[in-house]
Every structure is written in structure tokens, then in C-alpha cells.
Amino acid sequence: MVQKVIRRDAEATKERILTVGIKDFCENGYSGSRIQNIAHRSDCNIRMIYHYFGNKEGLYRAALERVYGAIRSSEAKLGLDNLDPVSAIKSLVEFTFDHHRQNRELVDLVVVENVQRGRYLKGIDSISKESSELIDKIDSVLKQGEIRGDFFKGTDAFQLYVSILSLSFFHLSNAHTLSIMYDRDLRDDNWIDSRRDHVVQMVLAGIGVNRKLVHSMK
């Protein structure tokens, strides 16, 4: 019983450190984050961070694995294989848009890691494997849609997914500057809702879904 309590406490401490670490990396970047600050904010000593994660790089890699793993595991639950092709792509677009909207730490950490030129993401094999599996799944859906006459022929699965990511990401990662440039609040919920509808319609129309069907699926 005592061992179970100790184990639960240890898991809670590790999770608290990781949660705080993600927030700190998002706010300060990799170079600007300090183990001392993370220890203070997570109410633990520095020794515990080194015990669970090895060093700052280990904690940062764990943060990347957590936020990327979250979107991949949630994508797997969409059950794209069990949907008709049009509904599958629509669900993927809606999910991708909503996930980025609701999980800003993913947006922020992607920006941080791009500043690092992907240096730390390279060493996380699970992310590459799961991402490749998603592209294969999208490719299968596209081929089914072609056979049914729902989609244009020859749509590249990777190109399509990069487009979906871009349309789900750019307005969030650049919200502050775009809002100033165009005197519109890109963080306004109503605007984001409108953006979501636009993105779904744009992607479906771009792969050949009938315009009337696109509008009827709102």
C-alpha cells in the first residue's frame, strides 16, 4: 500500500514537472527556459527533474513527445477507415483545426522547435512513425474517394495534409501580427468559427467534392 502511494506521488510529480515544462518552453523557448525556473514553478527540487528527465533537453523532448503524441493518438480515434471518404476527410479537417485551436501549446512548441530547426524532434522515432502512418491512411481514403468518383484523381496525401495543417495553424501562430496588420481580432471566437467553416469548404472543394454537397455538410 505504501509503495502504491509512493508510486502515485512520483507519477504526479513527474506529470507536474512535464506540464510546467511545456508551459515554460512555450513562453520562453528552448534557449530561454531554465531548469531552476521550472523546478520553482512545479514546486519540486532540481534534482527531481534530473531524476525523471535527465536534463533540460530530456524534458524538452518529453514535452515534444507529449504534444505531438496527443494529436496523433486523438487522430487514431477518428476511425477514418470506418467513414465514407468525404466524411473521413471532413472529419480530419475539423479535428485538426479544432485540436490546434484548443491546444495552443502544440502551436507554440511547433514554433519553438522550428527555431531549433527540428533538432530535437529528430530523435523521437515514435513521432515520425505515427506521422507516416497517418499519411498512409489519408492516401487510402483518397484512393477510395477516387474510385467512388467523390474526389479528383491524383491528389497527393502528403501535400493535402500539409495544406490542412497550414490552414489550421497559420492564423493561430500569426494571430497577433495579422490582427494588427488588418485591424481584425483573429483571436475572436466568432471569427475563428467562420474560419473553420471556410477551411472545411476550401479543402473539400479542392479535392473535388461537389460544391452543393460541401455546403450541405455544414
C-alpha angles and dihedrals in degrees: 000000000000091000091052091052091049091049092050091049091049092050091048091051092049091049091048091052091049093048092050091043092055091051093047094049090049092051100040107020124234096290094044097050119096127201089221091058093046091050091050094047093047092047096237137106124264091246090066092056091052090046095054102032107019097229142339092291091053091051091047092051089050089052091052092047091050097052096040092043091053094059093044094050092047091049089055089058092058090082094217090172090062096052131078111259097257093048090046094056092042091052091048093051093047092047094047092049093046095045093055090045093052098038107050091167088073091054092047095046092048088056091047093049092048088057084057088049091239092296097144098035090062093072096055105088095179092065093053092046095049092044092052090050090054092053090050090052092050090049090054091051091049092051091051089050091051092052091050092047092243097118139039114262121258103023109163111232095211093047090049094051093047087053091050091050092048093050090049096045114034098069089052100044091046100033096117097051096038091049090055095043096051100027093238128119105239089183092063111116094222091053091048091050089053090047090053092055090047093051094049092049092045095052095045093047089047093060094046107267112156110264094229091051091049092055093044091056096064 
